[in-house]
Amino acid sequence: MSKPDLDLVVIGDCNPDVLVLGADVTPAFGQQEKLVDAISLVIGGSASITAVAAARLGLRVALIAAVGADPAGTFMLDQLAREGVDVSAVAIRDDLPTAMTVVLSRGGDRAILTALGALASLTPADIPPALLARSRHVHVSALFLLADSLWPGLAAALAGVRAAGVTTSLDTNWDPAQRWRDERLSAVLAQADVLLPNEAEALALSGAATAGAAAAALTATGARLVMKLGEKGALCADQSSRQLVSLPPVTPVDTTGAGDCFNAALIAGLLQGLSLPRAAALGCAAGALSTRLPGGTASAPDLPSATALAMLASFSGVPST
């Protein structure tokens, strides 16, 4: 078998974010106009942000997604290519618009409005097996936004790459339709080496009432879990142990994409051979540093910067019961 020439293939969403920033970004209906601090067009989509963040960390990255044959799609492809992401496997749909997202951000919290467009047309047939075989790791983002098109056949595709020695990770993100325990999703989750939900998503996926119970449920199939806890850090768990990883707190300008930058750095750490908690510390560092500027990628860090902050991480054991 030839040596992989890619470190990471990311599968998922590719769309611009219209980022609205301000202390009060709640729309006032009744034809009222409200002034906000800033509005900008930036790289969006969990998978795309993860891909860019990974490239900033020095990984060789390719993205698999679907966009429309329109200016929004051209914007995304140009921006991703400029960041060093291989976009040759991004499908271009002539009959569908590129997905668009409006992010209303007030620093530590945000609301998200998305029109799916071409994003939801991605199918397993759009995933080149040869591209996956060239990679060391495959990560899937925004699973719920791709439920109807991608779930059928995705579990088999991931099982195939795992059998070839490629590791996998999954970040479902939030589900607007509340299909948290769909059997099709369960089959996909069973093919993850590492699950990467935030706390709210972990509780919903497991049906558990506490983070500890969610960790027990989500690691029952043998997957490792890294539960993102925001400013509290991350909970790393497998069937036999749990560890809380935390960093000194930061004051965020905008948290858009912080979890995606976390994912990229954690994967980079694992590919370096770091233990799961040490890789999670690198993820926490990248996520924290990414909040210094608006948008998901504007302040995504390089590897030396993330490594320096990760050195300040603290680790504590967590009871498994």
PAZAPA-4460 file (N, C-alpha, C; in steps of 0.05 Angstrom, whole numbers, plus 32768, in hexadecimal, padded with zeros to 4 digits):
% residues 321
    n_x    n_y    n_z   ca_x   ca_y   ca_z    c_x    c_y    c_z   seq   type   mol
   8011   7FE8   8000   8000   8000   8000   8012   8019   8000     1      M     A
   800B   802D   7FEF   801A   8045   7FED   8016   8056   8006     2      S     A
   802A   8067   800D   8029   8078   8024   8014   808D   8020     3      K     A
   8002   8093   8034   7FEE   80A8   8030   7FFA   80C3   802B     4      P     A
   7FEF   80D1   8017   7FF9   80EC   8011   7FE7   8102   801C     5      D     A
   7FD2   80FA   802B   7FC1   810C   8039   7FC0   8104   8056     6      L     A
   7FBE   8118   8067   7FBB   8112   8084   7F9D   8110   808B     7      D     A
   7F8D   8120   807E   7F71   8122   8086   7F5E   8127   806F     8      L     A
   7F49   8118   806D   7F33   811D   805B   7F1B   8125   806D     9      V     A
   7F0F   813C   8067   7EF7   8145   8076   7EDF   8143   8064    10      V     A
   7EC9   8137   806E   7EB0   8134   805F   7E9B   8145   806D    11      I     A
   7E8C   8154   805D   7E76   8163   806A   7E6D   817C   805B    12      G     A
   7E6B   8192   806A   7E5D   81AA   8060   7E72   81BF   8056    13      D     A
   7E69   81CE   8042   7E7A   81E2   8035   7E68   81F9   802E    14      C     A
   7E68   820F   803D   7E57   8226   8037   7E62   823F   8044    15      N     A
   7E5C   8256   8038   7E64   826F   8045   7E54   8275   805D    16      P     A
   7E60   8282   8071   7E52   828D   8088   7E4F   82AB   8084    17      D     A
   7E37   82B5   8087   7E33   82D1   808A   7E33   82D7   80A8    18      V     A
   7E48   82E2   80B2   7E4D   82E5   80CE   7E44   8301   80D8    19      L     A
   7E31   8301   80EA   7E26   831A   80F5   7E2F   831C   8112    20      V     A
   7E3E   8331   8118   7E49   8335   8133   7E3E   834D   8141    21      L     A
   7E39   834A   815B   7E30   8361   816B   7E26   8358   8186    22      G     A
   7E23   836B   8198   7E19   8365   81B3   7DFC   835D   81B1    23      A     A
   7DED   8368   819E   7DD0   8361   819B   7DCC   835B   817D    24      D     A
   7DCB   8342   8176   7DC7   833A   815A   7DAC   832D   8155    25      V     A
   7D9A   8330   8169   7D7F   8324   8166   7D6F   8336   8152    26      T     A
   7D65   832A   813C   7D57   833A   8129   7D3D   8346   8135    27      P     A
   7D36   835E   812C   7D1E   836B   8135   7D0B   836B   811D    28      A     A
   7CF7   8359   811E   7CE3   8358   8108   7CD1   8370   8109    29      F     A
   7CBE   8372   80F6   7CAE   8389   80F3   7CBC   839E   80E2    30      G     A
   7CCD   8395   80D0   7CDC   83A6   80BE   7CEE   83BA   80CC    31      Q     A
   7CF9   83B3   80E3   7D0B   83C4   80F2   7D28   83BE   80E9    32      Q     A
   7D37   83D3   80E7   7D54   83D0   80E1   7D64   83D3   80FB    33      E     A
   7D77   83C1   80FE   7D89   83C2   8116   7DA6   83C2   810C    34      K     A
   7DB6   83D2   8119   7DD2   83D4   8113   7DE2   83C0   8124    35      L     A
   7DF5   83B3   8117   7E07   83A0   8124   7E24   83A8   8120    36      V     A
   7E36   839B   812E   7E52   83A3   812D   7E5F   839D   8112    37      D     A
   7E5A   8385   8107   7E67   837D   80EF   7E58   8367   80E1    38      A     A
   7E5A   8366   80C7   7E50   834F   80B7   7E66   8348   80A3    39      I     A
   7E6C   832E   80A1   7E81   8326   808F   7E7A   830B   8082    40      S     A
   7E86   8306   806B   7E83   82EC   805D   7E9C   82DC   8061    41      L     A
   7E9A   82C5   806D   7EB2   82B5   8075   7EAE   8298   806E    42      V     A
   7EC3   8288   806F   7EC2   826B   806C   7EB0   8260   8082    43      I     A
   7E9C   8250   8079   7E8A   8243   808C   7E87   8225   8087    44      G     A
   7E77   8219   8097   7E73   81FC   8095   7E87   81EE   80A7    45      G     A
   7E7D   81DC   80B8   7E8E   81CF   80CC   7EA5   81C0   80BE    46      S     A
   7E9F   81B2   80A9   7EB4   81A2   809C   7EC9   81B5   808F    47      A     A
   7EC0   81CA   8083   7ED3   81DD   8076   7EE4   81EB   808A    48      S     A
   7ED9   81F3   80A0   7EE9   8200   80B5   7EFD   81EC   80C1    49      I     A
   7EF5   81D3   80C5   7F07   81BF   80CF   7F1E   81BB   80BB    50      T     A
   7F18   81BA   80A1   7F2C   81B6   808D   7F40   81CD   808C    51      A     A
   7F37   81E5   808E   7F49   81FD   808E   7F5A   81FD   80A7    52      V     A
   7F4D   81F8   80BE   7F5C   81F7   80D7   7F72   81E2   80D7    53      A     A
   7F6C   81CB   80CB   7F80   81B5   80C9   7F97   81BD   80B7    54      A     A
   7F90   81CA   80A1   7FA5   81D3   808F   7FB7   81E8   809D    55      A     A
   7FAC   81F9   80AD   7FBB   820D   80BC   7FCF   81FF   80CF    56      R     A
   7FC7   81E8   80D9   7FD7   81D9   80EC   7FEC   81C8   80DD    57      L     A
   7FEC   81C9   80C3   8001   81BB   80B4   7FF9   81A1   80A8    58      G     A
   7FDF   8199   80AA   7FD6   8180   809F   7FD1   8183   8081    59      L     A
   7FD4   816D   8073   7FCD   816B   8056   7FAF   8162   8055    60      R     A
   7F9E   8174   804B   7F81   8171   804F   7F72   8172   8034    61      V     A
   7F5E   8161   8032   7F4B   8162   801C   7F2F   8163   8027    62      A     A
   7F1D   8171   8018   7F01   8174   8020   7EEF   8166   800C    63      L     A
   7EDA   8158   8016   7EC5   814C   8006   7EAB   815A   800E    64      I     A
   7E9E   8167   7FFB   7E85   8176   8002   7E77   817B   7FE7    65      A     A
   7E61   818B   7FE8   7E53   8192   7FD0   7E4B   81B0   7FD2    66      A     A
   7E4F   81BE   7FBC   7E48   81DA   7FB9   7E39   81DE   7F9F    67      V     A
   7E2D   81F6   7F9C   7E1F   81FC   7F84   7E32   820A   7F70    68      G     A
   7E2A   820B   7F57   7E39   8219   7F42   7E31   8237   7F43    69      A     A
   7E3A   8244   7F58   7E31   8260   7F5D   7E47   826F   7F6B    70      D     A
   7E44   828A   7F6E   7E5A   829A   7F7B   7E60   8290   7F97    71      P     A
   7E4D   8287   7FA6   7E52   827E   7FC1   7E64   8265   7FC1    72      A     A
   7E5F   8253   7FAE   7E70   823B   7FAB   7E8C   8242   7FA2    73      G     A
   7E8D   8255   7F90   7EA8   825E   7F86   7EB7   826A   7F9D    74      T     A
   7EAA   827B   7FAE   7EB7   8287   7FC5   7EC3   8272   7FD7    75      F     A
   7EB3   825D   7FDD   7EBD   8248   7FEF   7ED5   8239   7FE3    76      M     A
   7ED2   8231   7FCA   7EE8   8222   7FBE   7F02   8232   7FBC    77      L     A
   7EFF   824C   7FB6   7F17   825D   7FB4   7F24   8261   7FCF    78      D     A
   7F13   8266   7FE4   7F1E   826A   7FFE   7F2C   8251   8009    79      Q     A
   7F1F   823A   8005   7F2B   8221   800F   7F45   821A   8000    80      L     A
   7F45   821E   7FE6   7F5E   8218   7FD7   7F74   822B   7FE0    81      A     A
   7F6D   8244   7FE6   7F81   8257   7FEF   7F8D   824F   8009    82      R     A
   7F7E   8240   801A   7F88   8237   8034   7F97   821C   8031    83      E     A
   7F99   8212   8019   7FA8   81F9   8015   7F97   81E0   8017    84      G     A
   7F7D   81E2   8017   7F6B   81CB   8018   7F66   81C1   7FFC    85      V     A
   7F69   81A7   7FF7   7F63   819A   7FDE   7F45   8199   7FDA    86      D     A
   7F3A   81A7   7FC6   7F1D   81A7   7FC2   7F15   8199   7FA9    87      V     A
   7F27   8188   7F9E   7F21   817A   7F85   7F0A   8167   7F87    88      S     A
   7F03   815E   7FA0   7EED   814B   7FA3   7ED3   8159   7FAC    89      A     A
   7ED3   8174   7FAC   7EBA   8182   7FB2   7EA8   8181   7F9A    90      V     A
   7E90   8176   7F9C   7E7D   8174   7F86   7E70   818F   7F81    91      A     A
   7E6C   8196   7F68   7E5F   81AF   7F60   7E45   81A9   7F53    92      I     A
   7E2F   81B2   7F5F   7E14   81AC   7F55   7E0A   81C4   7F44    93      R     A
   7E02   81BE   7F2B   7DF8   81D2   7F1A   7DDB   81DA   7F21    94      D     A
   7DCD   81C9   7F2E   7DB0   81CD   7F33   7DA9   81D5   7F4F    95      D     A
   7DBE   81DA   7F60   7DB8   81E1   7F7C   7DCA   81F8   7F85    96      L     A
   7DC0   8209   7F96   7DD1   821F   7FA0   7DE4   8215   7FB6    97      P     A
   7DFA   8223   7FB9   7E0C   821D   7FD0   7DFD   8224   7FEA    98      T     A
   7E01   8213   7FFE   7DF5   8218   8018   7E00   8233   8023    99      A     A
   7DEF   8240   8033   7DF7   8259   803F   7DEE   8259   805D   100      M     A
   7DFF   8265   806E   7DF9   8266   808A   7DFC   8283   8094   101      T     A
   7DE9   828C   80A4   7DEB   82A5   80B2   7DF0   829F   80D0   102      V     A
   7E06   82AA   80DA   7E0E   82A6   80F6   7E0A   82C0   8104   103      V     A
   7DF9   82C0   8118   7DF4   82D8   8129   7E05   82D3   8143   104      L     A
   7E1B   82E2   8145   7E2E   82DD   815B   7E30   82F4   816D   105      S     A
   7E2E   82EE   8187   7E32   8303   819B   7E49   82FB   81AE   106      R     A
   7E5E   82F0   81A3   7E76   82E9   81B2   7E76   82CD   81BB   107      G     A
   7E6C   82C8   81D3   7E6C   82AE   81DF   7E55   829C   81D6   108      G     A
   7E42   82A6   81C7   7E2B   8296   81BF   7E23   829F   81A3   109      D     A
   7E15   828E   8195   7E0D   8295   817A   7DF4   8285   8172   110      R     A
   7DE6   828F   815E   7DCF   8281   8152   7DD6   827D   8134   111      A     A
   7DCC   8268   8129   7DD4   8260   810E   7DBC   825B   80FD   112      I     A
   7DBB   8267   80E5   7DA5   8262   80D1   7DB2   8257   80B8   113      L     A
   7DA9   8240   80AE   7DB6   8233   8097   7DA1   822B   8082   114      T     A
   7DA7   8231   8069   7D98   8226   8052   7DAA   8211   8045   115      A     A
   7DA1   81F8   8044   7DB2   81E2   803D   7DBB   81E2   8020   116      L     A
   7DAA   81E7   800D   7DB2   81E7   7FF1   7DC1   81CE   7FE9   117      G     A
   7DD7   81D1   7FDB   7DE7   81BB   7FD1   7DF4   81AB   7FE7   118      A     A
   7DF7   81B7   7FFE   7E04   81A8   8014   7DF8   818D   8019   119      L     A
   7DDD   818C   8019   7DCE   8174   8020   7DCC   8160   8009   120      A     A
   7DDA   8166   7FF3   7DD9   8153   7FDC   7DF1   8140   7FDC   121      S     A
   7E04   8143   7FEF   7E1B   8132   7FF0   7E14   8115   7FF6   122      L     A
   7E1D   8102   7FE6   7E17   80E6   7FEA   7E31   80D6   7FEB   123      T     A
   7E2F   80BD   7FF5   7E48   80AC   7FF4   7E54   80A9   7FD9   124      P     A
   7E43   80AC   7FC4   7E4E   80AA   7FA8   7E61   80C1   7FA2   125      A     A
   7E5F   80D7   7FB1   7E71   80ED   7FAD   7E8C   80EA   7FBC   126      D     A
   7E8F   80D5   7FCB   7EA7   80D0   7FDB   7EBA   80BE   7FCB   127      I     A
   7ED0   80C8   7FC0   7EE2   80B6   7FB1   7EF1   80A3   7FC4   128      P     A
   7EED   8089   7FC1   7EFC   8077   7FD3   7F1A   807A   7FD1   129      P     A
   7F24   8081   7FB9   7F41   8084   7FB6   7F4B   809C   7FC6   130      A     A
   7F3B   80B0   7FC9   7F43   80C7   7FDA   7F45   80C0   7FF7   131      L     A
   7F31   80B1   8001   7F32   80A8   801D   7F4A   8096   8022   132      L     A
   7F51   8085   800E   7F67   8073   8012   7F82   8081   8013   133      A     A
   7F83   809A   8009   7F9B   80A9   8009   7FA0   80B7   8023   134      R     A
   7F8D   80B6   8036   7F8E   80C6   804E   7F94   80B5   8067   135      S     A
   7F9E   80C2   807B   7FA3   80B5   8095   7F8A   80B6   80A7   136      R     A
   7F79   80C9   80A3   7F62   80CD   80B4   7F4B   80D9   80A4   137      H     A
   7F32   80D0   80AA   7F1A   80DB   809E   7F08   80E6   80B4   138      V     A
   7F00   80FF   80B0   7EEE   810C   80C4   7ED4   8114   80B6   139      H     A
   7EBD   810F   80C3   7EA3   8117   80B8   7E97   812C   80CA   140      V     A
   7E8E   8142   80BF   7E81   8158   80CE   7E64   815B   80C5   141      S     A
   7E55   8168   80D6   7E3A   8171   80CF   7E28   815A   80C5   142      A     A
   7E2A   8144   80D3   7E1C   812C   80CA   7DFD   8130   80C6   143      L     A
   7DF1   813F   80D9   7DD4   8142   80D7   7DCB   8152   80BF   144      F     A
   7DDC   8165   80B6   7DD4   8175   809F   7DD5   8164   8086   145      L     A
   7DE2   814C   8087   7DE5   813B   8070   7DD6   8120   8073   146      L     A
   7DC3   8120   8085   7DB7   8107   808D   7DAB   80F7   8076   147      A     A
   7D9A   8104   8067   7D8B   80F5   8052   7D9C   80ED   803B   148      D     A
   7DB0   80FC   8035   7DC1   80F6   801D   7DD9   80E5   8024   149      S     A
   7DE6   80EA   803B   7E00   80DE   8041   7DFF   80C6   8053   150      L     A
   7DEC   80C5   8065   7DEB   80AE   8078   7DEA   8093   806B   151      W     A
   7DD8   8090   8056   7DD8   8075   8049   7DF2   8070   803B   152      P     A
   7E00   805C   8044   7E1A   8055   8038   7E32   8061   8045   153      G     A
   7E2F   8074   8057   7E46   8080   8064   7E53   806D   8077   154      L     A
   7E44   805E   8086   7E4F   804B   8099   7E61   8037   808B   155      A     A
   7E57   802D   8074   7E67   801A   8064   7E81   8026   805A   156      A     A
   7E80   803F   8051   7E98   804D   8048   7EAC   8050   805E   157      A     A
   7EA3   8058   8076   7EB5   805B   808C   7EC1   8040   8095   158      L     A
   7EB0   802C   8095   7EBA   8011   809D   7ED0   8008   808A   159      A     A
   7ECD   800E   8070   7EE1   8007   805D   7EFC   8014   8062   160      G     A
   7EFC   802E   8068   7F15   803C   806C   7F22   8033   8087   161      V     A
   7F11   802D   809B   7F1C   8024   80B4   7F29   8008   80B0   162      R     A
   7F1E   7FF8   80A0   7F2A   7FDE   809B   7F45   7FE0   808D   163      A     A
   7F49   7FF7   807F   7F62   7FFC   8072   7F76   800A   8084   164      A     A
   7F6E   800F   809D   7F80   801B   80B0   7F7E   8039   80B3   165      G     A
   7F6A   8046   80A6   7F65   8062   80A8   7F54   8067   80C1   166      V     A
   7F5B   807B   80D1   7F4B   8081   80E9   7F35   8095   80E2   167      T     A
   7F20   8096   80F3   7F09   80A6   80ED   7F00   80B6   8105   168      T     A
   7EF3   80CC   8100   7EE6   80DC   8115   7ECD   80E8   810A   169      S     A
   7EBA   80EE   811C   7EA0   80F9   8115   7E98   810F   8127   170      L     A
   7E8D   8125   811C   7E81   813A   812B   7E65   813E   811F   171      D     A
   7E50   8136   812D   7E35   8138   8122   7E2C   8155   811F   172      T     A
   7E35   8167   8130   7E2A   8182   8133   7E0D   8180   813C   173      N     A
   7DFF   8196   813E   7DE4   8197   8148   7DD0   818D   8133   174      W     A
   7DBA   8180   813B   7DA6   8177   8129   7D8D   8188   812A   175      D     A
   7D87   8198   8116   7D6E   81A8   8117   7D55   8197   8117   176      P     A
   7D57   817E   810D   7D3F   816D   810B   7D3D   8159   8122   177      A     A
   7D50   8159   8135   7D4F   8148   814D   7D4E   812A   8147   178      Q     A
   7D60   8121   8136   7D61   8105   812F   7D79   80F7   813D   179      R     A
   7D7C   80FD   8156   7D95   80F6   8165   7D9A   80D9   8166   180      W     A
   7D86   80C8   8168   7D8B   80AB   816B   7D80   809B   8154   181      R     A
   7D81   80A7   813D   7D79   8099   8124   7D8B   8081   8120   182      D     A
   7D7F   806A   8118   7D8F   8051   8114   7DA4   8055   80FF   183      E     A
   7D9E   8065   80EA   7DB2   8069   80D5   7DCB   8078   80E0   184      R     A
   7DC6   808B   80F2   7DDC   8099   80FE   7DEC   8087   8110   185      L     A
   7DDE   8076   811F   7DEC   8063   8131   7E00   8052   8121   186      S     A
   7DF8   804A   8109   7E0B   8039   80F9   7E23   8049   80F1   187      A     A
   7E20   8063   80EC   7E36   8075   80E5   7E48   8079   80FD   188      V     A
   7E3C   807F   8114   7E4B   8084   812C   7E5C   806C   8134   189      L     A
   7E52   8054   812E   7E61   803C   8135   7E7B   8039   8125   190      A     A
   7E7F   8049   8110   7E97   8048   8100   7EAB   805F   8107   191      Q     A
   7EA6   806C   811E   7EB8   8081   8127   7ECD   8077   813A   192      A     A
   7EE6   807D   8135   7EFB   8079   8149   7EF9   808D   8160   193      D     A
   7EF1   80A6   8159   7EEE   80BC   816C   7ED4   80CB   8166   194      V     A
   7EC4   80CF   817A   7EAC   80DF   8179   7EB2   80FB   8185   195      L     A
   7EA8   8111   8178   7EB0   812B   8180   7E98   813E   8183   196      L     A
   7E84   8137   8194   7E6E   8149   8198   7E74   815E   81AD   197      P     A
   7E64   8173   81AE   7E65   8184   81C5   7E53   8178   81DA   198      N     A
   7E51   8185   81F2   7E42   8179   8208   7E24   8176   8201   199      E     A
   7E18   818B   81F6   7DFC   818A   81EF   7DF6   8174   81DB   200      A     A
   7E08   8171   81C7   7E04   815C   81B3   7E08   8140   81BF   201      E     A
   7E1B   813D   81D1   7E20   8123   81DE   7E08   811B   81EE   202      A     A
   7DFC   812D   81FC   7DE4   8127   820C   7DCD   811F   81FA   203      L     A
   7DCA   812D   81E3   7DB4   8126   81D1   7DB9   810C   81C3   204      A     A
   7DD2   8107   81BB   7DD8   80EE   81AD   7DD4   80D5   81BF   205      L     A
   7DDA   80D8   81D8   7DD9   80C2   81EB   7DBE   80BF   81F9   206      S     A
   7DAF   80D5   81FA   7D97   80D5   820B   7D9C   80D7   8228   207      G     A
   7DB5   80DC   8230   7DBD   80DD   824C   7DB8   80F8   8258   208      A     A
   7DB7   80F8   8273   7DB1   8111   8281   7DCA   8120   828A   209      A     A
   7DE1   8111   828A   7DFA   811E   8294   7E10   8117   8280   210      T     A
   7E25   8127   8281   7E3C   8123   8270   7E49   8108   8275   211      A     A
   7E4B   8100   828E   7E57   80E6   8295   7E47   80CF   8289   212      G     A
   7E2C   80D0   828C   7E1C   80BB   8280   7E1D   80BB   8262   213      A     A
   7E1F   80D3   8256   7E22   80D4   8239   7E3C   80C7   8230   214      A     A
   7E51   80CD   823F   7E6B   80C1   8238   7E6A   80A2   8239   215      A     A
   7E5D   8098   824D   7E5B   807B   8250   7E4B   806F   8238   216      A     A
   7E36   807C   8230   7E25   8072   821B   7E34   8073   8200   217      A     A
   7E42   808A   81FB   7E4E   808E   81E1   7E68   807F   81DD   218      L     A
   7E74   8075   81F2   7E8C   8065   81F0   7E86   8047   81F1   219      T     A
   7E6D   8040   81F4   7E65   8024   81F8   7E6D   8013   81DF   220      A     A
   7E6E   801F   81C8   7E74   800F   81AF   7E92   800D   81AB   221      T     A
   7EA2   8019   81BD   7EBF   8018   81BA   7ECC   8031   81AF   222      G     A
   7EBC   8044   81A6   7EC7   805E   819D   7ED2   806E   81B4   223      A     A
   7EE6   807E   81AE   7EEF   8091   81C1   7EDF   80AB   81BE   224      R     A
   7EDC   80B9   81D3   7ECB   80D1   81D3   7EDB   80E9   81DD   225      L     A
   7ED8   80FF   81CF   7EE2   8119   81D9   7ECA   812C   81D8   226      V     A
   7EC0   8132   81F0   7EA8   8143   81F2   7EB1   8160   81F7   227      M     A
   7EAB   8172   81E5   7EB3   818E   81E7   7EA1   819C   81FB   228      K     A
   7EAE   81A9   820F   7E9F   81B6   8225   7EA2   81D4   8224   229      L     A
   7EA9   81E0   820E   7EAC   81FD   820C   7EC3   8206   821D   230      G     A
   7EBE   821B   822D   7ED3   8227   823D   7EDD   8214   8253   231      E     A
   7ECD   81FF   8259   7ED6   81EC   826D   7EEA   81D7   8262   232      K     A
   7EEF   81D7   8248   7F02   81C5   823D   7EF5   81AD   822E   233      G     A
   7EFE   8195   8233   7EF4   817D   8225   7EF6   8165   8237   234      A     A
   7EE3   8153   8234   7EE3   813A   8243   7EEB   8124   822F   235      L     A
   7F01   8116   8236   7F0A   80FF   8226   7F01   80E6   8233   236      C     A
   7EF7   80D3   8224   7EED   80BA   8231   7EEF   80A3   821D   237      A     A
   7EF4   808C   822A   7EF0   8072   821C   7EE2   8060   822F   238      D     A
   7EE2   8046   822A   7ED2   8034   823B   7EDE   8031   8257   239      Q     A
   7EF7   8038   825B   7F04   8033   8275   7F0D   804C   8283   240      S     A
   7F0E   8063   8277   7F19   807A   8284   7F0D   8094   827A   241      S     A
   7F0F   80A9   828A   7F06   80C4   8283   7F1A   80D8   828E   242      R     A
   7F1D   80ED   827E   7F30   8102   8287   7F25   811D   827D   243      Q     A
   7F26   8131   828E   7F1D   814C   8287   7F36   815C   8280   244      L     A
   7F35   8169   8269   7F4B   817A   8260   7F42   8197   8260   245      V     A
   7F51   81A9   826B   7F49   81C5   826C   7F60   81D7   8268   246      S     A
   7F5B   81F0   8260   7F6E   8205   825B   7F66   821E   826A   247      L     A
   7F78   8230   826F   7F6F   824A   827A   7F5A   8257   8268   248      P     A
   7F46   8264   8274   7F30   826F   8263   7F39   8286   8252   249      P     A
   7F2B   828A   823C   7F30   82A1   822A   7F16   82B0   8227   250      V     A
   7F18   82C9   821F   7F00   82D9   821A   7EFB   82D9   81FB   251      T     A
   7EE6   82CC   81F2   7EE3   82C9   81D5   7ED8   82E2   81C7   252      P     A
   7EE2   82E7   81AF   7ED5   82FB   819E   7EBE   82EF   818F   253      V     A
   7EC2   82D6   8186   7EAD   82C8   8177   7EB4   82AA   8178   254      D     A
   7EA1   8299   8180   7EA6   827D   8183   7EA0   826C   816A   255      T     A
   7E98   827A   8154   7E92   826B   813B   7EAA   825A   8133   256      T     A
   7EA5   8240   812F   7EBA   822E   8125   7ECE   8224   813A   257      G     A
   7ECA   822C   8153   7EDD   8223   8168   7EDE   8205   816A   258      A     A
   7EC6   81F8   816A   7EC6   81DB   816B   7ED2   81CE   8153   259      G     A
   7ED0   81DA   813C   7EDC   81CF   8124   7EFB   81D1   8125   260      D     A
   7F04   81E8   812F   7F21   81EB   8132   7F2C   81D7   8148   261      C     A
   7F1C   81D3   815C   7F22   81BE   8170   7F25   81A3   8162   262      F     A
   7F12   819C   8152   7F13   8182   8144   7F2D   817F   8134   263      N     A
   7F34   8194   8125   7F4B   8193   8114   7F65   818E   8124   264      A     A
   7F67   819D   813A   7F7F   819A   814A   7F80   8180   8159   265      A     A
   7F6A   8176   8162   7F69   815C   816F   7F72   8146   815B   266      L     A
   7F68   8147   8143   7F70   8134   812E   7F8E   8137   8128   267      I     A
   7F98   8150   8126   7FB5   8154   8122   7FC5   8148   8139   268      A     A
   7FBB   814B   8151   7FC9   813F   8168   7FCA   8121   8167   269      G     A
   7FB3   8115   8161   7FB2   80F8   815F   7FC5   80ED   8149   270      L     A
   7FC6   80FC   8132   7FD7   80F3   811C   7FF5   80F7   8123   271      L     A
   7FFB   8108   8137   8016   810B   8141   801D   80F4   8155   272      Q     A
   8009   80E5   815D   800D   80D0   8171   8008   80D8   818D   273      G     A
   7FFC   80F0   8192   7FF5   80F8   81AD   7FDF   80E7   81B8   274      L     A
   7FDF   80E4   81D3   7FC9   80D7   81E0   7FAF   80E7   81DC   275      S     A
   7F98   80DB   81E1   7F7F   80E9   81DD   7F7D   8102   81EE   276      L     A
   7F84   8101   8208   7F82   811A   8218   7F96   8130   820E   277      P     A
   7FAE   8128   8206   7FC1   813C   81FC   7FB7   8147   81E1   278      R     A
   7FAB   8137   81D0   7FA0   8141   81B7   7F88   8153   81BD   279      A     A
   7F78   814C   81D1   7F62   815E   81D9   7F6C   8179   81E3   280      A     A
   7F83   8179   81F1   7F8E   8192   81FA   7F96   81A3   81E2   281      A     A
   7FA1   8197   81CE   7FA8   81A6   81B5   7F8E   81B0   81A8   282      L     A
   7F79   81A0   81A9   7F5F   81A9   819F   7F54   81C0   81AE   283      G     A
   7F55   81BF   81C9   7F4C   81D5   81DA   7F5B   81EF   81D3   284      C     A
   7F75   81EC   81CF   7F85   8204   81C9   7F7E   8210   81AE   285      A     A
   7F7A   81FF   819A   7F73   820A   8180   7F57   8216   8180   286      A     A
   7F44   8209   818F   7F2A   8214   8191   7F2A   822F   819F   287      G     A
   7F39   8232   81B5   7F3B   824B   81C3   7F47   8261   81B2   288      A     A
   7F5D   825B   81A4   7F6B   826E   8193   7F59   8277   817C   289      L     A
   7F48   8266   8173   7F37   826C   815C   7F21   8281   8163   290      S     A
   7F1D   8286   817C   7F07   8299   8184   7F12   82B6   8186   291      T     A
   7F2B   82BB   817F   7F36   82D6   8182   7F2C   82E9   816D   292      R     A
   7F23   82DF   8156   7F19   82F0   8140   7EFE   82E5   8137   293      L     A
   7EED   82F5   812A   7ED4   82EB   8120   7ED8   82D7   810A   294      P     A
   7EC5   82C4   8108   7EC6   82AF   80F3   7ED4   8296   80FC   295      G     A
   7ECF   8280   80ED   7ED9   8267   80F5   7EF7   8262   80F0   296      G     A
   7F02   8271   80DD   7F1E   826C   80D5   7F31   8284   80D8   297      T     A
   7F27   829B   80DD   7F38   82B3   80DD   7F4F   82B1   80F0   298      A     A
   7F4B   82A5   8107   7F61   82A2   811A   7F66   8284   8121   299      S     A
   7F5F   8272   810F   7F68   8256   8112   7F86   8256   8113   300      A     A
   7F92   8249   8128   7FAF   824C   812C   7FC0   8239   811C   301      P     A
   7FDA   823F   811C   7FED   822C   8111   7FF5   8219   8128   302      D     A
   8004   8205   8121   800A   81F0   8135   801B   81FA   814C   303      L     A
   8030   820A   8147   8040   8214   815E   802F   8224   8172   304      P     A
   801D   8235   8168   800C   8244   817B   7FFA   8233   818B   305      S     A
   7FED   821F   817E   7FDB   820D   818C   7FEB   81FC   81A0   306      A     A
   8002   81F3   8198   8012   81E2   81AA   801B   81F1   81C3   307      T     A
   8023   820B   81BF   802B   821B   81D6   8015   821F   81EA   308      A     A
   7FFD   8224   81E1   7FE6   8227   81F3   7FDF   820C   8200   309      L     A
   7FE0   81F6   81F1   7FDA   81DC   81FB   7FEC   81D4   8212   310      A     A
   8003   81DF   8213   8016   81D9   8229   800B   81E2   8244   311      M     A
   7FF7   81F4   8244   7FEC   81FF   825D   7FD4   81EE   8266   312      L     A
   7FCE   81D8   8258   7FB6   81C8   825F   7FBA   81BA   8279   313      A     A
   7FA4   81B6   8287   7FA3   81A6   829F   7F92   818D   829A   314      S     A
   7F98   8177   82A7   7F8A   815E   82A3   7F81   8153   82BE   315      F     A
   7F68   814A   82C0   7F5E   8140   82D9   7F4D   8127   82D3   316      S     A
   7F4F   8113   82E4   7F3F   80FB   82E1   7F22   8100   82E8   317      G     A
   7F10   80F2   82DA   7EF4   80F4   82DF   7EE9   80D8   82E5   318      V     A
   7EDA   80D4   82FA   7ECF   80BA   8300   7EBE   80B0   82E9   319      P     A
   7EC0   8096   82E4   7EB2   808A   82CD   7E96   8081   82D5   320      S     A
   7E8D   8087   82ED   7E72   8080   82F5   7E63   8098   82FE   321      T     A
***
